[in-house]
Amino acid sequence: MRPFALSLAAGLALAWAADMSLIQPQDLAAELRAKGPAPAVFQVGPNVLYRSKHIPGAVYAGPGSTAEGLGMLRAAVEKLPRDREIVLYCGCCPWDHCPNVSPPWT
């Protein structure tokens, strides 16, 4: 994973079923490089961030702070097996102030 993608991915969320927890960028990079099933990665921030740089393999799921973005994310994850790990990230601002990551969790 490129250094920019790692810095963009600061404040990633990894969801295991109903248990949400944080994952550090270097740990996600290791999971993505490992053999075996990789987590599904969704960028839930502004499209301009996704278009400029994003984690390789990430899918743009619309801004999590909008109803349209939440609908895009819902449609994307409905196709996944229930036991698949899911990573949500935005990259727009510090984690605890991000308007895009919190809504998909609720």
N, C-alpha and C positions, 0 to 999 in steps of 0.2 A: 504494500500500500504506500502511496506517495506521501511525503511529509505533509503537504497541504491538506490532503484528505484526512490525515490523522488529526491535524489541528481543527479542521472543519467539523470533525466528528466529536469534538470535546463535548461531554455531557450526553453520551448515548444512553438509551434505555434499552435493556434487553428484557423481554417478557417471557416468562415460563408459565404457561397456562394462566392462572389467575394471580400468580405471584410476580409483581413487577420489581425489578432491581436495576441498579446502574451497572454499567460495564465500562471499563476504561478503554480508550482507543487502542492501546497496544494489545489488550486482551482480545478485543474484537478482531484486530488484524490477524492475530494468531489463530483464532477460530476460523476465519475466512481462508487462511492458508492450509489449515489442517485437512487431512483426508476425512471423508465422511460427510454427512449432511451439514451444509452450512445454514446459518440462520437466514431467514428472509429479511432483507434490509430495505426500509422505506424512508425516504426523505420527506418530512412533513412540514417543511418550511417554504419560504418564497421560491418560486420557480427560477428566478434569476440566480439564486445560489446553486440550484441543481444544474442549470445550464452552464454555469461557469466552471464548476468542479463538483464532483460528488464521489462518494465511495464507489469503487468499481462493483458493478452488479446491483447497485441500489436502484430502486424503482421510485419514480416521483409519484407521490400519493396526494399531492395537493396540500395547501397550508392547513394545519390542524386547527387553526383558530377560526376557520370558516365552515359553514354547513356543507358547502360544496366539497371542500377538502376532506372533511370527515366522511362524506359519502364515497369519495374516490378511495379512501383508505379502507372503508368497510367492504366495498366491492372487491378490492384487491385481496384482502385477507380471507374473505369468504371462500375463495378458491383453494386455500391452503389446508393441509391436514391439521387437525386440532392439536397434534403434539409437536408441530413445527415451531421452533424458536423464532421470535419476531424481534427485530431491532427497529426502533423508531429514533430518528435523529433530525435535527433542524439545522443548527449551525449559525443561527442569526444573532444570538446574543448569549449572555451567561445563562446557564441552565436554570437557575432559580427565578429568572425573569422571563423565560421564554413563553410567549403566548401560543406557540404552536405544538408543543409537546404535551402539555398538561391536558388539553381537551380530549385527545384520543384515549387517554387512560381512564377517563370517567365514563 
